[in-house]
C-alpha cells in the first residue's frame, strides 16, 4: 500500500470517519478514494499535499487540545530564573 494511502487509512480509523467523509474532505469522489486505497490508481502530487495538510491540521488540533488545560506555575518559574 502506498504510504499516503496508509496515512488515509490510519486517519480514518483514528477519527472514526468513513471513506465517503474522507473523500469529501479531500474533494474527490468516493470511487477515486477507493481506487487510491486499493492501489489501482496513483495519487497525484496535488492530492498528496491535501492528504498531508489534513493530517497536519489534525495533529495541530490535537496539540491544541492537549495544551488548552495547561497553566504556568509562576512560583516555579521564578525559582528557576
Secondary structure as UniProt FT lines:
FT   HELIX           3..15
FT   HELIX           19..26
FT   HELIX           30..38
FT   HELIX           45..67
FT   TURN            68..69
FT   HELIX           74..80
//
